[in-house]
Amino acid sequence: MKLSIVSTMYRSAQYLEEFVSRSTAAVKSLTDDYEIVFVNDGSPDDSLHVALSMQERDPNIRIVDLSRNFGHHAAIVAGLESSTGDLVFLMDCDLEEQPEWLPRFHDELQRSNLDVVYGVQERRVSTASANLLGGIFWKAINFMSSVRIPHNPMTCRLMTRDYVNALLTVEDRVLYLAGVFSWAGFQQKGIPLVKSPRPKGHASTYSVGKRLLQVTESFSSFSIAPLFMVFITGVLTWVASIIYATYIIGVKLIWPEHVVGGFASLMLSVWFFSGLIILSIGIVGLYLAKVFQEVKRRPLFIVKKTYEGESHVTR
């Protein structure tokens, strides 16, 4: 059995030495035939330099250097594509997830004859507000999506080669991996785990803007519910306007003195329906933007160089 450990690098220099040390110890409890695949996702720090220095001491390290930052999910796909193991252990290298979980994942995979074993956050270690918003997000995406996505999944997961090959057939250019992991099917099982909190002063590289972008991409990739809600809202508004117009006409004919035109009611109507129209166009626009990105068929990522042991191969 050959086992691949895949991780992405973005502002990761401070974690790499410990990550490799702990990952090597964990994987050697299972096999001596392994590789550690790092994907440099356009990291602005010296992550690539640190990884190359470690590679000089450990030829099992392979480094895939992307031409720029393509995003976490695209970098993960690059790592999976480059991996060669019969089993692939994917995880972030910031040590919130523990390399020591690998033997436990492997035992569960073999015992239950599974294709995937992944971590699920038993409890979140973020702030109260982030935990609340995260809970709302997962409930909403599962309510609106036809694909059941596990609540609070982690990046770390042990996967068979057949499952990884199936993932690599997905050609989405707007990629939401948590949904794709579930959509692919196969026999999967989640294990409740608790992440280690980040050291003080080590903030997440996921900014508020990136998180909001991920939310919009997750809904547009795995749910047509927003479009359906726009349609239902339009129908209800149209029916309500017909009923209200009929009521006004009836009152005008029976009690003409009770119908008084007013500036306030006119302006409220204009603002309400204008806002409704803009909101509806915006939701439709999100889906059109996704279609626009998909039909261009640009590659999900571009590999600048792949470093293998003592040498490098230019692609």
C-alpha positions as CSV (number, residue, x, y, z in Angstrom):
1,M,0.0,0.0,0.0
2,K,1.2,3.5,-0.9
3,L,-0.3,6.4,1.1
4,S,-0.3,10.0,0.0
5,I,-0.6,12.9,2.4
6,V,-1.9,16.0,0.6
7,S,-2.0,19.5,2.0
8,T,-2.0,23.1,0.7
9,M,0.3,25.9,1.6
10,Y,-0.8,29.5,2.1
11,R,1.0,31.5,4.8
12,S,2.0,28.1,6.2
13,A,5.8,28.5,6.7
14,Q,5.5,28.5,10.5
15,Y,3.7,25.2,10.6
16,L,5.5,23.0,8.0
17,E,8.4,21.6,10.0
18,E,6.1,20.3,12.8
19,F,3.5,19.2,10.3
20,V,6.0,17.0,8.4
21,S,7.5,15.6,11.6
22,R,4.1,14.6,13.0
23,S,2.7,13.4,9.7
24,T,5.8,11.2,9.0
25,A,5.5,9.6,12.4
26,A,1.8,8.9,11.9
27,V,2.1,7.5,8.4
28,K,5.1,5.3,9.3
29,S,2.9,3.4,11.8
30,L,1.0,2.2,8.8
31,T,3.5,2.0,5.9
32,D,7.0,2.9,4.7
33,D,5.7,3.6,1.2
34,Y,4.3,7.1,1.3
35,E,4.6,10.6,-0.1
36,I,3.8,14.0,1.3
37,V,2.3,16.3,-1.4
38,F,2.4,20.1,-0.7
39,V,0.6,22.5,-3.1
40,N,1.9,26.0,-2.9
41,D,-1.3,28.1,-3.6
42,G,0.6,31.3,-4.4
43,S,1.6,31.7,-0.8
44,P,3.0,35.3,-0.1
45,D,5.4,34.1,2.6
46,D,8.4,31.7,2.3
47,S,6.3,28.5,2.5
48,L,7.8,27.3,-0.8
49,H,11.4,27.9,0.3
50,V,10.7,26.1,3.6
51,A,9.2,23.1,1.8
52,L,12.1,22.9,-0.6
53,S,14.5,22.9,2.3
54,M,12.7,20.0,3.9
55,Q,12.6,18.2,0.6
56,E,16.4,18.1,0.6
57,R,16.3,16.1,3.8
58,D,13.2,14.0,2.9
59,P,12.8,12.8,-0.7
60,N,9.2,11.6,0.1
61,I,8.1,15.3,-0.2
62,R,6.7,16.4,-3.5
63,I,5.8,20.1,-4.1
64,V,3.3,21.3,-6.6
65,D,3.9,25.1,-7.2
66,L,0.8,26.8,-8.7
67,S,1.4,29.9,-10.9
68,R,-0.7,32.0,-8.5
69,N,-3.3,31.8,-5.8
70,F,-6.3,29.9,-7.2
71,G,-8.0,29.4,-3.8
72,H,-8.0,26.6,-1.2
73,H,-10.4,24.3,-3.0
74,A,-8.6,24.5,-6.4
75,A,-5.3,23.8,-4.6
76,I,-6.8,20.7,-3.0
77,V,-7.8,19.4,-6.4
78,A,-4.3,20.0,-7.7
79,G,-2.9,18.0,-4.8
80,L,-5.3,15.1,-5.3
81,E,-4.5,15.1,-9.0
82,S,-0.8,14.9,-8.3
83,S,-1.1,12.2,-5.6
84,T,-0.3,8.6,-6.5
85,G,-1.2,6.7,-3.3
86,D,-3.7,3.9,-3.0
87,L,-5.0,5.8,-0.1
88,V,-5.0,9.6,0.2
89,F,-5.0,11.5,3.5
90,L,-6.1,15.1,2.9
91,M,-5.7,17.7,5.6
92,D,-4.7,21.3,6.3
93,C,-1.2,21.9,7.5
94,D,-2.0,24.5,10.1
95,L,-2.2,21.8,12.8
96,E,-5.8,22.6,13.8
97,E,-6.4,19.1,12.5
98,Q,-4.1,16.4,14.0
99,P,-1.9,14.2,11.8
100,E,-2.1,11.7,14.6
101,W,-5.7,11.0,13.5
102,L,-4.5,9.1,10.5
103,P,-4.2,5.6,12.1
104,R,-7.7,6.0,13.6
105,F,-9.1,6.9,10.2
106,H,-7.3,4.0,8.6
107,D,-8.6,1.5,11.1
108,E,-12.1,2.7,10.6
109,L,-11.7,2.6,6.8
110,Q,-10.5,-1.0,6.9
111,R,-12.9,-2.3,9.6
112,S,-16.0,-1.0,8.0
113,N,-14.9,-1.4,4.3
114,L,-15.4,2.3,3.6
115,D,-14.2,4.6,0.8
116,V,-14.0,7.7,2.9
117,V,-13.5,8.5,6.6
118,Y,-13.7,12.2,7.4
119,G,-13.6,14.4,10.5
120,V,-16.7,16.3,11.8
121,Q,-16.3,19.1,14.3
122,E,-17.9,17.8,17.5
123,R,-17.8,21.3,18.8
124,R,-16.5,24.4,17.1
125,V,-13.6,26.3,18.6
126,S,-14.3,29.7,17.0
127,T,-16.1,32.7,18.5
128,A,-19.7,32.5,19.6
129,S,-20.9,34.7,16.7
130,A,-19.0,32.6,14.1
131,N,-20.4,29.4,15.6
132,L,-23.9,30.8,15.4
133,L,-23.5,31.9,11.8
134,G,-21.9,28.6,10.9
135,G,-24.8,26.7,12.4
136,I,-27.3,28.8,10.4
137,F,-25.3,28.3,7.2
138,W,-25.3,24.5,7.5
139,K,-29.0,24.3,8.3
140,A,-29.8,26.6,5.4
141,I,-27.6,24.8,2.8
142,N,-29.1,21.4,3.7
143,F,-32.6,22.7,3.7
144,M,-32.2,24.1,0.2
145,S,-30.0,21.5,-1.3
146,S,-30.9,18.1,-2.7
147,V,-27.5,16.8,-1.6
148,R,-27.1,16.0,2.1
149,I,-23.9,17.8,3.3
150,P,-22.6,16.8,6.7
151,H,-22.8,19.5,9.4
152,N,-19.4,21.1,10.2
153,P,-17.2,18.8,8.1
154,M,-13.4,19.2,8.4
155,T,-10.9,19.2,5.6
156,C,-9.2,16.1,6.9
157,R,-10.3,12.8,5.3
158,L,-8.8,9.5,4.3
159,M,-9.9,8.4,0.8
160,T,-9.5,5.4,-1.4
161,R,-8.0,5.8,-4.9
162,D,-11.3,4.9,-6.6
163,Y,-13.1,7.7,-4.7
164,V,-10.3,10.3,-5.5
165,N,-10.5,9.3,-9.2
166,A,-14.2,9.9,-9.1
167,L,-13.8,13.3,-7.5
168,L,-11.3,14.3,-10.3
169,T,-14.0,13.7,-12.9
170,V,-16.0,16.7,-11.5
171,E,-15.3,19.6,-13.9
172,D,-16.9,22.5,-11.9
173,R,-15.1,25.7,-12.3
174,V,-16.9,27.3,-9.4
175,L,-16.0,24.7,-6.9
176,Y,-17.5,24.0,-3.5
177,L,-15.7,20.9,-2.2
178,A,-17.8,20.2,0.8
179,G,-20.8,19.6,-1.5
180,V,-18.7,17.7,-4.1
181,F,-17.3,15.4,-1.4
182,S,-20.9,14.4,-0.5
183,W,-22.3,14.5,-4.0
184,A,-19.8,11.9,-5.2
185,G,-21.4,9.2,-3.1
186,F,-19.5,6.0,-2.1
187,Q,-19.4,4.6,1.4
188,Q,-18.5,7.5,3.8
189,K,-18.4,7.9,7.5
190,G,-17.8,10.9,9.7
191,I,-15.9,10.8,13.0
192,P,-16.6,13.5,15.6
193,L,-13.4,15.3,16.5
194,V,-12.3,18.6,18.0
195,K,-9.9,20.9,16.3
196,S,-7.0,22.4,18.2
197,P,-7.5,26.2,18.6
198,R,-5.1,28.4,16.7
199,P,-2.2,29.8,18.7
200,K,-2.8,33.4,19.8
201,G,-2.1,35.9,17.1
202,H,-2.4,33.3,14.3
203,A,-5.5,34.4,12.5
204,S,-7.3,32.3,9.8
205,T,-6.4,33.1,6.2
206,Y,-10.1,33.0,5.4
207,S,-11.2,36.6,5.5
208,V,-14.8,37.8,5.8
209,G,-14.9,38.4,2.1
210,K,-13.7,34.9,1.3
211,R,-16.2,33.4,3.7
212,L,-19.1,35.3,2.0
213,L,-17.9,34.3,-1.4
214,Q,-17.8,30.6,-0.3
215,V,-21.4,31.0,1.0
216,T,-22.7,32.3,-2.3
217,E,-20.8,29.7,-4.3
218,S,-22.1,26.9,-2.0
219,F,-25.7,27.9,-2.6
220,S,-25.4,28.5,-6.3
221,S,-23.5,25.2,-6.8
222,F,-25.8,22.9,-4.9
223,S,-29.2,24.6,-4.7
224,I,-31.8,26.1,-7.0
225,A,-33.9,27.1,-4.1
226,P,-33.1,30.8,-4.3
227,L,-34.3,30.9,-7.9
228,F,-37.5,28.9,-6.9
229,M,-38.1,31.4,-4.1
230,V,-37.8,34.3,-6.6
231,F,-40.5,32.6,-8.7
232,I,-42.8,31.9,-5.8
233,T,-42.4,35.5,-4.5
234,G,-43.2,36.9,-7.9
235,V,-46.4,34.7,-8.1
236,L,-47.5,35.6,-4.6
237,T,-46.9,39.3,-5.3
238,W,-48.8,39.2,-8.5
239,V,-51.8,37.4,-6.9
240,A,-51.7,39.8,-3.9
241,S,-51.7,42.8,-6.3
242,I,-54.8,41.4,-8.2
243,I,-56.6,40.9,-4.9
244,Y,-55.7,44.3,-3.6
245,A,-56.6,46.0,-6.9
246,T,-60.0,44.3,-6.9
247,Y,-60.6,45.4,-3.3
248,I,-59.7,49.0,-4.1
249,I,-62.0,49.1,-7.1
250,G,-64.8,47.6,-5.0
251,V,-64.3,50.2,-2.2
252,K,-64.1,53.0,-4.7
253,L,-67.4,52.0,-6.3
254,I,-69.3,51.5,-3.0
255,W,-67.6,54.1,-0.7
256,P,-65.7,56.5,-3.0
257,E,-65.0,58.9,-0.1
258,H,-62.9,56.1,1.7
259,V,-60.3,55.9,-1.0
260,V,-57.8,58.8,-0.6
261,G,-54.7,58.9,-2.6
262,G,-51.6,59.5,-0.6
263,F,-47.9,60.2,-1.2
264,A,-46.7,57.9,1.6
265,S,-48.6,54.8,0.4
266,L,-47.3,55.5,-3.2
267,M,-43.7,55.8,-2.1
268,L,-43.9,52.7,0.1
269,S,-45.2,50.7,-2.8
270,V,-42.5,52.0,-5.1
271,W,-39.7,51.3,-2.7
272,F,-41.0,47.9,-1.8
273,F,-41.5,46.6,-5.3
274,S,-38.3,48.3,-6.6
275,G,-36.3,46.5,-3.8
276,L,-38.1,43.2,-4.7
277,I,-37.2,43.6,-8.3
278,I,-33.5,44.4,-7.6
279,L,-33.2,41.5,-5.2
280,S,-34.7,39.1,-7.7
281,I,-32.4,40.3,-10.5
282,G,-29.4,39.9,-8.1
283,I,-30.3,36.3,-7.3
284,V,-30.7,35.5,-11.0
285,G,-27.4,37.3,-11.6
286,L,-25.6,35.0,-9.3
287,Y,-26.6,32.0,-11.3
288,L,-25.9,33.7,-14.6
289,A,-22.4,34.6,-13.3
290,K,-21.9,30.9,-12.4
291,V,-23.0,29.9,-15.9
292,F,-20.6,32.5,-17.3
293,Q,-17.7,31.0,-15.4
294,E,-18.5,27.4,-16.2
295,V,-18.9,27.9,-20.0
296,K,-15.5,29.6,-20.4
297,R,-13.9,26.2,-19.4
298,R,-10.7,27.8,-18.1
299,P,-8.6,25.3,-16.1
300,L,-9.2,25.2,-12.4
301,F,-5.5,25.8,-11.7
302,I,-2.2,26.1,-13.5
303,V,0.9,24.2,-12.3
304,K,4.0,26.3,-12.6
305,K,6.5,23.6,-11.5
306,T,6.5,20.2,-9.7
307,Y,9.4,19.5,-7.5
308,E,10.3,15.8,-7.2
309,G,13.0,14.9,-4.8
310,E,16.3,16.4,-5.8
311,S,15.1,17.6,-9.2
312,H,12.2,19.6,-10.6
313,V,10.0,19.0,-13.6
314,T,8.7,22.0,-15.5
315,R,5.1,21.6,-16.8
